[in-house]
Amino acid sequence: MDIEIQEYAASHRDLAWSFREAEDSEQLLESYIDLGRVWVARVDGEIVGHLQAVVRNADTWEVTNTAVAERVRGRGVGRALLEGAVAEARATGATRVILATATADVGNLRFYQRCGFRMTHVVQDAFATYRGYPPGIEVDGIPMLDQVWFERIL
Ligand SMILES: CC(C)(COP(=O)(O)OP(=O)(O)OC[C@H]1O[C@@H](n2cnc3c(N)ncnc32)[C@H](O)[C@@H]1OP(=O)(O)O)[C@@H](O)C(=O)NCCC(=O)NCCS
């Protein structure tokens, strides 16, 4: 499968359908969707995934949202998007890429560690209802409550 990664020049909101694959809070999504830079992955010309990254300080980029269409998951698209962002971050002189995910999503924990990220800390109750998350979300039977942060030193 040929995967092409390109920066997305149009409005990030055109990709809201893909952002929503990785964000259950409409309130939070609204607060960050327009920020930073976005890259898309295309297969046969069709967008099958995206990654958004925001510069946090001179050293650090944060991957704020990334998702791959369900039908092509497990075929290297997520890794290609992450490696593309890491290469861009390095090219601008950044020394660290950070990101967060739900501790409940054990598949994501494997994904990020297979892509060279290491855990730094856990934020309990990050997915609380006051931040716009619907109550009672579970991932594979695990309540989605806590968030784990990862970093990759470049
Ligand atoms: C997480 C996500 C972006 C991964 O994208 P992907 O294209 O499926 O990932 P890749 O095929 O590049 O996988 C890279 C490695 O991670 C592993 N991996 C990816 N998803 C995995 C999962 N759910 N469970 C276990 N391993 C997984 C792959 O097996 C592969 O490992 P390998 O090197 O041993 O073969 C995708 O599953 C997704 O869009 N999920 C829904 C949205 C989401 O959760 N986004 C992240 C929010 S923080």
Backbone and ligand atoms as CSV (ligand in chain L), in Angstrom:
chain,resi,resn,atom,element,x,y,z
A,1,MET,N,N,0.853,-1.198,0.000
A,1,MET,CA,C,0.000,0.000,0.000
A,1,MET,C,C,0.889,1.248,0.000
A,2,ASP,N,N,0.692,2.119,-0.983
A,2,ASP,CA,C,1.479,3.359,-1.061
A,2,ASP,C,C,0.830,4.443,-0.233
A,3,ILE,N,N,1.568,4.956,0.766
A,3,ILE,CA,C,1.017,5.975,1.663
A,3,ILE,C,C,1.728,7.290,1.373
A,4,GLU,N,N,0.939,8.330,1.060
A,4,GLU,CA,C,1.527,9.633,0.768
A,4,GLU,C,C,1.158,10.596,1.903
A,5,ILE,N,N,2.173,11.244,2.501
A,5,ILE,CA,C,1.916,12.196,3.590
A,5,ILE,C,C,2.165,13.615,3.065
A,6,GLN,N,N,1.187,14.494,3.272
A,6,GLN,CA,C,1.322,15.877,2.806
A,6,GLN,C,C,0.711,16.824,3.811
A,7,GLU,N,N,1.286,18.048,3.924
A,7,GLU,CA,C,0.649,19.033,4.797
A,7,GLU,C,C,-0.689,19.445,4.176
A,8,TYR,N,N,-1.671,19.654,5.036
A,8,TYR,CA,C,-3.025,19.996,4.576
A,8,TYR,C,C,-3.172,21.508,4.623
A,9,ALA,N,N,-3.384,22.114,3.460
A,9,ALA,CA,C,-3.361,23.573,3.379
A,9,ALA,C,C,-4.725,24.203,3.661
A,10,ALA,N,N,-5.800,23.445,3.519
A,10,ALA,CA,C,-7.146,24.021,3.685
A,10,ALA,C,C,-7.550,24.018,5.169
A,11,SER,N,N,-8.811,24.381,5.425
A,11,SER,CA,C,-9.284,24.469,6.813
A,11,SER,C,C,-9.247,23.105,7.500
A,12,HIS,N,N,-8.723,23.110,8.734
A,12,HIS,CA,C,-8.697,21.858,9.497
A,12,HIS,C,C,-10.109,21.312,9.702
A,13,ARG,N,N,-11.093,22.219,9.660
A,13,ARG,CA,C,-12.481,21.809,9.926
A,13,ARG,C,C,-13.027,20.860,8.847
A,14,ASP,N,N,-12.419,20.905,7.649
A,14,ASP,CA,C,-12.818,19.943,6.606
A,14,ASP,C,C,-12.556,18.511,7.064
A,15,LEU,N,N,-11.639,18.375,8.027
A,15,LEU,CA,C,-11.233,17.039,8.493
A,15,LEU,C,C,-11.850,16.699,9.846
A,16,ALA,N,N,-12.886,17.449,10.237
A,16,ALA,CA,C,-13.491,17.240,11.565
A,16,ALA,C,C,-13.939,15.785,11.735
A,17,TRP,N,N,-14.395,15.162,10.660
A,17,TRP,CA,C,-14.827,13.751,10.730
A,17,TRP,C,C,-13.690,12.851,11.199
A,18,SER,N,N,-12.476,13.182,10.805
A,18,SER,CA,C,-11.326,12.368,11.196
A,18,SER,C,C,-10.871,12.735,12.611
A,19,PHE,N,N,-10.865,14.038,12.934
A,19,PHE,CA,C,-10.529,14.473,14.306
A,19,PHE,C,C,-11.458,13.784,15.319
A,20,ARG,N,N,-12.738,13.651,14.946
A,20,ARG,CA,C,-13.707,13.070,15.902
A,20,ARG,C,C,-13.424,11.599,16.196
A,21,GLU,N,N,-12.683,10.936,15.316
A,21,GLU,CA,C,-12.288,9.542,15.588
A,21,GLU,C,C,-11.402,9.462,16.830
A,22,ALA,N,N,-10.727,10.597,17.135
A,22,ALA,CA,C,-9.767,10.587,18.250
A,22,ALA,C,C,-10.165,11.550,19.366
A,23,GLU,N,N,-11.326,12.170,19.267
A,23,GLU,CA,C,-11.734,13.158,20.280
A,23,GLU,C,C,-13.222,13.028,20.549
A,24,ASP,N,N,-13.560,12.648,21.783
A,24,ASP,CA,C,-14.972,12.473,22.154
A,24,ASP,C,C,-15.593,13.744,22.714
A,25,SER,N,N,-14.778,14.785,22.973
A,25,SER,CA,C,-15.317,16.029,23.530
A,25,SER,C,C,-15.411,17.087,22.437
A,26,GLU,N,N,-16.641,17.430,22.038
A,26,GLU,CA,C,-16.845,18.478,21.025
A,26,GLU,C,C,-16.331,19.817,21.550
A,27,GLN,N,N,-16.491,20.016,22.867
A,27,GLN,CA,C,-16.046,21.266,23.510
A,27,GLN,C,C,-14.529,21.432,23.369
A,28,LEU,N,N,-13.787,20.369,23.658
A,28,LEU,CA,C,-12.326,20.455,23.526
A,28,LEU,C,C,-11.915,20.564,22.065
A,29,LEU,N,N,-12.562,19.780,21.205
A,29,LEU,CA,C,-12.214,19.813,19.782
A,29,LEU,C,C,-12.345,21.239,19.243
A,30,GLU,N,N,-13.435,21.888,19.601
A,30,GLU,CA,C,-13.679,23.269,19.161
A,30,GLU,C,C,-12.545,24.188,19.631
A,31,SER,N,N,-11.978,23.893,20.809
A,31,SER,CA,C,-10.952,24.778,21.378
A,31,SER,C,C,-9.593,24.634,20.675
A,32,TYR,N,N,-9.381,23.503,19.954
A,32,TYR,CA,C,-8.029,23.328,19.389
A,32,TYR,C,C,-7.984,22.980,17.901
A,33,ILE,N,N,-9.133,22.755,17.270
A,33,ILE,CA,C,-9.080,22.229,15.888
A,33,ILE,C,C,-8.353,23.166,14.911
A,34,ASP,N,N,-8.431,24.473,15.162
A,34,ASP,CA,C,-7.817,25.418,14.209
A,34,ASP,C,C,-6.329,25.654,14.458
A,35,LEU,N,N,-5.803,25.098,15.537
A,35,LEU,CA,C,-4.416,25.393,15.917
A,35,LEU,C,C,-3.407,24.588,15.090
A,36,GLY,N,N,-2.170,25.053,15.110
A,36,GLY,CA,C,-1.033,24.265,14.641
A,36,GLY,C,C,-1.064,23.915,13.158
A,37,ARG,N,N,-0.442,22.779,12.854
A,37,ARG,CA,C,-0.330,22.300,11.469
A,37,ARG,C,C,-0.918,20.903,11.389
A,38,VAL,N,N,-1.447,20.597,10.190
A,38,VAL,CA,C,-2.082,19.283,9.983
A,38,VAL,C,C,-1.489,18.628,8.735
A,39,TRP,N,N,-1.230,17.350,8.862
A,39,TRP,CA,C,-0.799,16.552,7.707
A,39,TRP,C,C,-1.852,15.483,7.439
A,40,VAL,N,N,-2.017,15.122,6.172
A,40,VAL,CA,C,-2.941,14.044,5.853
A,40,VAL,C,C,-2.184,12.908,5.182
A,41,ALA,N,N,-2.723,11.707,5.362
A,41,ALA,CA,C,-2.208,10.525,4.669
A,41,ALA,C,C,-3.205,10.193,3.569
A,42,ARG,N,N,-2.668,9.964,2.366
A,42,ARG,CA,C,-3.538,9.562,1.247
A,42,ARG,C,C,-3.098,8.200,0.724
A,43,VAL,N,N,-4.098,7.406,0.374
A,43,VAL,CA,C,-3.853,6.138,-0.324
A,43,VAL,C,C,-4.713,6.186,-1.580
A,44,ASP,N,N,-4.087,6.001,-2.726
A,44,ASP,CA,C,-4.793,6.136,-4.016
A,44,ASP,C,C,-5.540,7.468,-4.087
A,45,GLY,N,N,-4.933,8.526,-3.558
A,45,GLY,CA,C,-5.506,9.871,-3.655
A,45,GLY,C,C,-6.567,10.188,-2.611
A,46,GLU,N,N,-6.984,9.180,-1.844
A,46,GLU,CA,C,-8.062,9.393,-0.877
A,46,GLU,C,C,-7.486,9.618,0.527
A,47,ILE,N,N,-8.027,10.613,1.238
A,47,ILE,CA,C,-7.543,10.871,2.600
A,47,ILE,C,C,-7.992,9.737,3.516
A,48,VAL,N,N,-7.000,9.107,4.179
A,48,VAL,CA,C,-7.309,7.983,5.066
A,48,VAL,C,C,-6.831,8.238,6.500
A,49,GLY,N,N,-6.306,9.450,6.756
A,49,GLY,CA,C,-5.868,9.743,8.111
A,49,GLY,C,C,-5.284,11.131,8.177
A,50,HIS,N,N,-5.104,11.602,9.418
A,50,HIS,CA,C,-4.551,12.943,9.601
A,50,HIS,C,C,-3.755,12.970,10.895
A,51,LEU,N,N,-2.931,14.000,11.034
A,51,LEU,CA,C,-2.224,14.266,12.299
A,51,LEU,C,C,-2.132,15.778,12.459
A,52,GLN,N,N,-2.458,16.254,13.663
A,52,GLN,CA,C,-2.322,17.678,13.991
A,52,GLN,C,C,-1.215,17.835,15.031
A,53,ALA,N,N,-0.351,18.811,14.829
A,53,ALA,CA,C,0.708,19.082,15.810
A,53,ALA,C,C,0.746,20.570,16.111
A,54,VAL,N,N,1.003,20.884,17.384
A,54,VAL,CA,C,1.045,22.269,17.860
A,54,VAL,C,C,2.389,22.478,18.551
A,55,VAL,N,N,3.049,23.603,18.220
A,55,VAL,CA,C,4.317,23.919,18.879
A,55,VAL,C,C,3.998,24.431,20.280
A,56,ARG,N,N,4.553,23.791,21.303
A,56,ARG,CA,C,4.279,24.200,22.687
A,56,ARG,C,C,5.327,25.165,23.227
A,57,ASN,N,N,6.582,24.955,22.846
A,57,ASN,CA,C,7.641,25.920,23.166
A,57,ASN,C,C,8.806,25.646,22.217
A,58,ALA,N,N,9.928,26.336,22.422
A,58,ALA,CA,C,11.040,26.247,21.468
A,58,ALA,C,C,11.511,24.806,21.274
A,59,ASP,N,N,11.331,23.971,22.296
A,59,ASP,CA,C,11.853,22.609,22.238
A,59,ASP,C,C,10.812,21.559,21.879
A,60,THR,N,N,9.548,21.874,22.131
A,60,THR,CA,C,8.552,20.804,22.220
A,60,THR,C,C,7.385,20.986,21.261
A,61,TRP,N,N,7.110,19.930,20.505
A,61,TRP,CA,C,5.881,19.852,19.719
A,61,TRP,C,C,4.930,18.886,20.416
A,62,GLU,N,N,3.629,19.191,20.336
A,62,GLU,CA,C,2.623,18.243,20.840
A,62,GLU,C,C,1.764,17.740,19.682
A,63,VAL,N,N,1.633,16.435,19.582
A,63,VAL,CA,C,0.666,15.851,18.649
A,63,VAL,C,C,-0.682,15.903,19.371
A,64,THR,N,N,-1.567,16.752,18.881
A,64,THR,CA,C,-2.821,17.011,19.607
A,64,THR,C,C,-3.964,16.116,19.142
A,65,ASN,N,N,-3.863,15.579,17.920
A,65,ASN,CA,C,-4.939,14.701,17.435
A,65,ASN,C,C,-4.412,13.932,16.233
A,66,THR,N,N,-4.658,12.638,16.205
A,66,THR,CA,C,-4.315,11.840,15.017
A,66,THR,C,C,-5.286,10.675,14.910
A,67,ALA,N,N,-5.630,10.325,13.696
A,67,ALA,CA,C,-6.532,9.187,13.494
A,67,ALA,C,C,-6.347,8.635,12.088
A,68,VAL,N,N,-6.667,7.372,11.963
A,68,VAL,CA,C,-6.592,6.661,10.682
A,68,VAL,C,C,-7.955,6.007,10.452
A,69,ALA,N,N,-8.437,6.042,9.225
A,69,ALA,CA,C,-9.741,5.437,8.912
A,69,ALA,C,C,-9.714,3.950,9.263
A,70,GLU,N,N,-10.800,3.496,9.864
A,70,GLU,CA,C,-10.842,2.133,10.407
A,70,GLU,C,C,-10.440,1.077,9.369
A,71,ARG,N,N,-10.866,1.285,8.119
A,71,ARG,CA,C,-10.657,0.233,7.100
A,71,ARG,C,C,-9.184,0.015,6.760
A,72,VAL,N,N,-8.312,1.007,7.086
A,72,VAL,CA,C,-6.888,0.817,6.739
A,72,VAL,C,C,-5.993,0.780,7.983
A,73,ARG,N,N,-6.589,0.650,9.166
A,73,ARG,CA,C,-5.759,0.595,10.379
A,73,ARG,C,C,-4.892,-0.664,10.382
A,74,GLY,N,N,-3.756,-0.557,11.062
A,74,GLY,CA,C,-2.855,-1.709,11.185
A,74,GLY,C,C,-2.005,-1.938,9.950
A,75,ARG,N,N,-1.938,-0.924,9.070
A,75,ARG,CA,C,-1.161,-1.104,7.837
A,75,ARG,C,C,-0.093,-0.025,7.663
A,76,GLY,N,N,0.236,0.640,8.776
A,76,GLY,CA,C,1.387,1.552,8.741
A,76,GLY,C,C,1.071,3.019,8.520
A,77,VAL,N,N,-0.218,3.350,8.368
A,77,VAL,CA,C,-0.561,4.757,8.096
A,77,VAL,C,C,-0.291,5.624,9.333
A,78,GLY,N,N,-0.691,5.137,10.517
A,78,GLY,CA,C,-0.479,5.898,11.752
A,78,GLY,C,C,1.003,6.149,11.991
A,79,ARG,N,N,1.802,5.113,11.799
A,79,ARG,CA,C,3.244,5.262,11.993
A,79,ARG,C,C,3.824,6.271,10.993
A,80,ALA,N,N,3.372,6.212,9.728
A,80,ALA,CA,C,3.892,7.133,8.708
A,80,ALA,C,C,3.557,8.582,9.083
A,81,LEU,N,N,2.345,8.810,9.591
A,81,LEU,CA,C,1.964,10.162,10.016
A,81,LEU,C,C,2.840,10.637,11.180
A,82,LEU,N,N,3.045,9.764,12.172
A,82,LEU,CA,C,3.855,10.135,13.342
A,82,LEU,C,C,5.310,10.393,12.953
A,83,GLU,N,N,5.859,9.510,12.107
A,83,GLU,CA,C,7.262,9.694,11.707
A,83,GLU,C,C,7.418,10.979,10.890
A,84,GLY,N,N,6.404,11.300,10.096
A,84,GLY,CA,C,6.430,12.554,9.331
A,84,GLY,C,C,6.480,13.750,10.270
A,85,ALA,N,N,5.661,13.724,11.320
A,85,ALA,CA,C,5.627,14.830,12.279
A,85,ALA,C,C,6.938,14.927,13.046
A,86,VAL,N,N,7.484,13.772,13.422
A,86,VAL,CA,C,8.765,13.765,14.140
A,86,VAL,C,C,9.858,14.378,13.256
A,87,ALA,N,N,9.860,14.032,11.979
A,87,ALA,CA,C,10.868,14.579,11.061
A,87,ALA,C,C,10.711,16.093,10.925
A,88,GLU,N,N,9.465,16.573,10.825
A,88,GLU,CA,C,9.212,18.024,10.724
A,88,GLU,C,C,9.658,18.725,11.999
A,89,ALA,N,N,9.342,18.135,13.150
A,89,ALA,CA,C,9.710,18.739,14.439
A,89,ALA,C,C,11.230,18.860,14.527
A,90,ARG,N,N,11.906,17.771,14.162
A,90,ARG,CA,C,13.377,17.762,14.217
A,90,ARG,C,C,13.940,18.836,13.290
A,91,ALA,N,N,13.335,18.973,12.101
A,91,ALA,CA,C,13.838,19.930,11.116
A,91,ALA,C,C,13.719,21.372,11.617
A,92,THR,N,N,12.768,21.630,12.515
A,92,THR,CA,C,12.621,23.000,13.045
A,92,THR,C,C,13.468,23.213,14.304
A,93,GLY,N,N,14.203,22.193,14.719
A,93,GLY,CA,C,15.067,22.341,15.890
A,93,GLY,C,C,14.436,21.873,17.183
A,94,ALA,N,N,13.218,21.321,17.123
A,94,ALA,CA,C,12.602,20.793,18.337
A,94,ALA,C,C,13.382,19.569,18.819
A,95,THR,N,N,13.311,19.320,20.117
A,95,THR,CA,C,14.059,18.182,20.668
A,95,THR,C,C,13.141,17.157,21.316
A,96,ARG,N,N,11.822,17.436,21.318
A,96,ARG,CA,C,10.904,16.546,22.037
A,96,ARG,C,C,9.534,16.613,21.376
A,97,VAL,N,N,8.901,15.470,21.200
A,97,VAL,CA,C,7.499,15.422,20.760
A,97,VAL,C,C,6.717,14.759,21.891
A,98,ILE,N,N,5.613,15.393,22.295
A,98,ILE,CA,C,4.785,14.839,23.373
A,98,ILE,C,C,3.376,14.586,22.850
A,99,LEU,N,N,2.637,13.753,23.541
A,99,LEU,CA,C,1.232,13.498,23.202
A,99,LEU,C,C,0.586,12.765,24.364
A,100,ALA,N,N,-0.744,12.749,24.354
A,100,ALA,CA,C,-1.469,12.077,25.437
A,100,ALA,C,C,-2.559,11.199,24.851
A,101,THR,N,N,-2.903,10.150,25.591
A,101,THR,CA,C,-4.016,9.293,25.194
A,101,THR,C,C,-4.677,8.724,26.449
A,102,ALA,N,N,-5.775,8.020,26.246
A,102,ALA,CA,C,-6.493,7.440,27.382
A,102,ALA,C,C,-5.781,6.179,27.851
A,103,THR,N,N,-5.607,6.071,29.182
A,103,THR,CA,C,-4.989,4.846,29.712
A,103,THR,C,C,-5.842,3.627,29.379
A,104,ALA,N,N,-7.152,3.866,29.172
A,104,ALA,CA,C,-8.071,2.759,28.893
A,104,ALA,C,C,-7.814,2.121,27.532
A,105,ASP,N,N,-7.202,2.886,26.617
A,105,ASP,CA,C,-7.047,2.387,25.244
A,105,ASP,C,C,-5.712,1.660,25.108
A,106,VAL,N,N,-5.715,0.387,25.481
A,106,VAL,CA,C,-4.444,-0.348,25.524
A,106,VAL,C,C,-3.844,-0.525,24.126
A,107,GLY,N,N,-4.678,-0.489,23.100
A,107,GLY,CA,C,-4.161,-0.553,21.732
A,107,GLY,C,C,-3.312,0.676,21.431
A,108,ASN,N,N,-3.782,1.840,21.850
A,108,ASN,CA,C,-3.004,3.067,21.639
A,108,ASN,C,C,-1.692,3.035,22.430
A,109,LEU,N,N,-1.736,2.453,23.634
A,109,LEU,CA,C,-0.499,2.374,24.435
A,109,LEU,C,C,0.545,1.554,23.680
A,110,ARG,N,N,0.091,0.498,23.019
A,110,ARG,CA,C,1.035,-0.311,22.223
A,110,ARG,C,C,1.524,0.492,21.013
A,111,PHE,N,N,0.570,1.124,20.325
A,111,PHE,CA,C,0.909,1.897,19.118
A,111,PHE,C,C,2.016,2.915,19.410
A,112,TYR,N,N,1.825,3.743,20.444
A,112,TYR,CA,C,2.810,4.807,20.690
A,112,TYR,C,C,4.157,4.234,21.129
A,113,GLN,N,N,4.143,3.161,21.906
A,113,GLN,CA,C,5.422,2.572,22.319
A,113,GLN,C,C,6.122,1.901,21.140
A,114,ARG,N,N,5.364,1.316,20.221
A,114,ARG,CA,C,5.974,0.745,19.008
A,114,ARG,C,C,6.557,1.855,18.130
A,115,CYS,N,N,6.058,3.082,18.317
A,115,CYS,CA,C,6.569,4.214,17.530
A,115,CYS,C,C,7.617,5.000,18.315
A,116,GLY,N,N,8.147,4.418,19.385
A,116,GLY,CA,C,9.313,5.010,20.053
A,116,GLY,C,C,8.996,5.999,21.160
A,117,PHE,N,N,7.736,6.084,21.578
A,117,PHE,CA,C,7.372,7.010,22.657
A,117,PHE,C,C,7.446,6.306,24.008
A,118,ARG,N,N,7.773,7.092,25.037
A,118,ARG,CA,C,7.830,6.573,26.410
A,118,ARG,C,C,6.892,7.372,27.303
A,119,MET,N,N,6.320,6.692,28.296
A,119,MET,CA,C,5.371,7.353,29.200
A,119,MET,C,C,6.106,8.285,30.155
A,120,THR,N,N,5.469,9.440,30.435
A,120,THR,CA,C,6.051,10.360,31.425
A,120,THR,C,C,5.188,10.467,32.681
A,121,HIS,N,N,3.850,10.628,32.516
A,121,HIS,CA,C,2.992,10.765,33.699
A,121,HIS,C,C,1.527,10.527,33.348
A,122,VAL,N,N,0.751,10.338,34.420
A,122,VAL,CA,C,-0.691,10.094,34.272
A,122,VAL,C,C,-1.466,11.266,34.876
A,123,VAL,N,N,-2.512,11.695,34.183
A,123,VAL,CA,C,-3.416,12.720,34.721
A,123,VAL,C,C,-4.754,12.047,34.979
A,124,GLN,N,N,-5.093,11.923,36.244
A,124,GLN,CA,C,-6.353,11.258,36.592
A,124,GLN,C,C,-7.540,12.152,36.235
A,125,ASP,N,N,-8.621,11.515,35.790
A,125,ASP,CA,C,-9.902,12.182,35.523
A,125,ASP,C,C,-9.811,13.273,34.447
A,126,ALA,N,N,-8.869,13.127,33.519
A,126,ALA,CA,C,-8.745,14.097,32.429
A,126,ALA,C,C,-9.960,14.052,31.506
A,127,PHE,N,N,-10.668,12.928,31.497
A,127,PHE,CA,C,-11.798,12.787,30.576
A,127,PHE,C,C,-13.120,13.014,31.308
A,128,ALA,N,N,-13.125,14.002,32.214
A,128,ALA,CA,C,-14.303,14.289,33.037
A,128,ALA,C,C,-15.380,15.006,32.218
A,129,THR,N,N,-16.604,14.927,32.712
A,129,THR,CA,C,-17.736,15.511,31.979
A,129,THR,C,C,-17.638,17.032,31.883
A,130,TYR,N,N,-16.998,17.699,32.861
A,130,TYR,CA,C,-16.916,19.166,32.785
A,130,TYR,C,C,-16.049,19.626,31.617
A,131,ARG,N,N,-15.249,18.710,31.073
A,131,ARG,CA,C,-14.445,19.055,29.887
A,131,ARG,C,C,-15.164,18.637,28.608
A,132,GLY,N,N,-16.414,18.233,28.738
A,132,GLY,CA,C,-17.221,17.951,27.556
A,132,GLY,C,C,-17.282,16.488,27.162
A,133,TYR,N,N,-16.711,15.608,27.977
A,133,TYR,CA,C,-16.762,14.184,27.643
A,133,TYR,C,C,-18.087,13.590,28.118
A,134,PRO,N,N,-18.764,12.824,27.278
A,134,PRO,CA,C,-20.004,12.173,27.718
A,134,PRO,C,C,-19.693,11.211,28.868
A,135,PRO,N,N,-20.619,11.078,29.821
A,135,PRO,CA,C,-20.358,10.163,30.938
A,135,PRO,C,C,-20.375,8.713,30.468
A,136,GLY,N,N,-19.610,7.878,31.163
A,136,GLY,CA,C,-19.729,6.430,30.965
A,136,GLY,C,C,-19.020,5.857,29.759
A,137,ILE,N,N,-18.090,6.614,29.136
A,137,ILE,CA,C,-17.375,6.038,27.983
A,137,ILE,C,C,-16.457,4.921,28.482
A,138,GLU,N,N,-16.460,3.816,27.749
A,138,GLU,CA,C,-15.559,2.706,28.067
A,138,GLU,C,C,-14.799,2.321,26.815
A,139,VAL,N,N,-13.573,1.837,26.988
A,139,VAL,CA,C,-12.821,1.266,25.873
A,139,VAL,C,C,-12.563,-0.186,26.241
A,140,ASP,N,N,-13.200,-1.074,25.507
A,140,ASP,CA,C,-13.005,-2.509,25.774
A,140,ASP,C,C,-13.276,-2.861,27.235
A,141,GLY,N,N,-14.317,-2.263,27.812
A,141,GLY,CA,C,-14.701,-2.577,29.188
A,141,GLY,C,C,-13.974,-1.774,30.254
A,142,ILE,N,N,-12.997,-0.938,29.838
A,142,ILE,CA,C,-12.260,-0.126,30.826
A,142,ILE,C,C,-12.841,1.287,30.808
A,143,PRO,N,N,-13.287,1.825,31.959
A,143,PRO,CA,C,-13.801,3.196,31.978
A,143,PRO,C,C,-12.734,4.187,31.502
A,144,MET,N,N,-13.139,5.109,30.606
A,144,MET,CA,C,-12.180,6.099,30.095
A,144,MET,C,C,-12.147,7.279,31.060
A,145,LEU,N,N,-11.190,7.281,31.966
A,145,LEU,CA,C,-11.090,8.311,33.009
A,145,LEU,C,C,-9.748,9.047,32.950
A,146,ASP,N,N,-8.682,8.287,32.873
A,146,ASP,CA,C,-7.345,8.854,33.063
A,146,ASP,C,C,-6.599,8.968,31.732
A,147,GLN,N,N,-5.628,9.891,31.744
A,147,GLN,CA,C,-4.860,10.199,30.532
A,147,GLN,C,C,-3.387,9.919,30.825
A,148,VAL,N,N,-2.713,9.334,29.866
A,148,VAL,CA,C,-1.273,9.118,30.039
A,148,VAL,C,C,-0.528,9.941,28.987
A,149,TRP,N,N,0.535,10.606,29.441
A,149,TRP,CA,C,1.364,11.419,28.548
A,149,TRP,C,C,2.599,10.626,28.127
A,150,PHE,N,N,2.962,10.835,26.872
A,150,PHE,CA,C,4.137,10.178,26.289
A,150,PHE,C,C,5.093,11.236,25.741
A,151,GLU,N,N,6.379,10.862,25.630
A,151,GLU,CA,C,7.328,11.739,24.936
A,151,GLU,C,C,8.273,10.895,24.085
A,152,ARG,N,N,8.741,11.539,23.041
A,152,ARG,CA,C,9.843,10.948,22.263
A,152,ARG,C,C,10.922,12.023,22.157
A,153,ILE,N,N,12.089,11.684,22.659
A,153,ILE,CA,C,13.216,12.614,22.583
A,153,ILE,C,C,13.835,12.465,21.190
A,154,LEU,N,N,14.043,13.602,20.519
A,154,LEU,CA,C,14.505,13.546,19.122
A,154,LEU,C,C,16.027,13.555,19.045
L,1,LIG,C1,C,-4.118,4.785,16.862
L,1,LIG,C2,C,-4.155,4.763,15.329
L,1,LIG,C3,C,-3.906,6.195,14.810
L,1,LIG,C4,C,-3.038,3.835,14.816
L,1,LIG,O1,O,-2.969,3.915,13.404
L,1,LIG,P1,P,-2.623,2.626,12.506
L,1,LIG,O2,O,-2.477,3.084,11.109
L,1,LIG,O3,O,-3.593,1.560,12.775
L,1,LIG,O4,O,-1.193,2.225,13.120
L,1,LIG,P2,P,0.010,1.453,12.369
L,1,LIG,O5,O,-0.558,0.455,11.429
L,1,LIG,O6,O,0.973,2.449,11.802
L,1,LIG,O7,O,0.677,0.701,13.607
L,1,LIG,C5,C,2.026,0.851,14.055
L,1,LIG,C6,C,2.265,-0.200,15.113
L,1,LIG,O8,O,1.328,-0.004,16.212
L,1,LIG,C7,C,0.539,-1.169,16.380
L,1,LIG,N1,N,-0.834,-0.797,16.687
L,1,LIG,C8,C,-1.563,0.178,16.113
L,1,LIG,N2,N,-2.811,0.195,16.629
L,1,LIG,C9,C,-2.845,-0.825,17.519
L,1,LIG,C10,C,-3.868,-1.331,18.367
L,1,LIG,N3,N,-5.084,-0.760,18.403
L,1,LIG,N4,N,-3.572,-2.389,19.165
L,1,LIG,C11,C,-2.334,-2.960,19.160
L,1,LIG,N5,N,-1.323,-2.513,18.365
L,1,LIG,C12,C,-1.589,-1.458,17.562
L,1,LIG,C13,C,0.584,-1.902,15.051
L,1,LIG,O9,O,0.296,-3.265,15.246
L,1,LIG,C14,C,2.014,-1.632,14.624
L,1,LIG,O10,O,2.847,-2.468,15.380
L,1,LIG,P3,P,4.030,-3.365,14.704
L,1,LIG,O11,O,5.111,-2.360,14.403
L,1,LIG,O12,O,4.386,-4.330,15.776
L,1,LIG,O13,O,3.454,-3.979,13.467
L,1,LIG,C15,C,-5.509,4.218,14.811
L,1,LIG,O14,O,-5.767,2.974,15.392
L,1,LIG,C16,C,-6.698,5.125,15.077
L,1,LIG,O15,O,-7.018,6.001,14.299
L,1,LIG,N6,N,-7.430,4.891,16.187
L,1,LIG,C17,C,-8.637,5.664,16.522
L,1,LIG,C18,C,-8.300,7.090,16.860
L,1,LIG,C19,C,-7.333,7.188,18.001
L,1,LIG,O16,O,-7.439,6.487,18.997
L,1,LIG,N7,N,-6.353,8.084,17.841
L,1,LIG,C20,C,-5.316,8.321,18.834
L,1,LIG,C21,C,-5.896,9.126,19.897
L,1,LIG,S1,S,-4.675,9.633,21.064
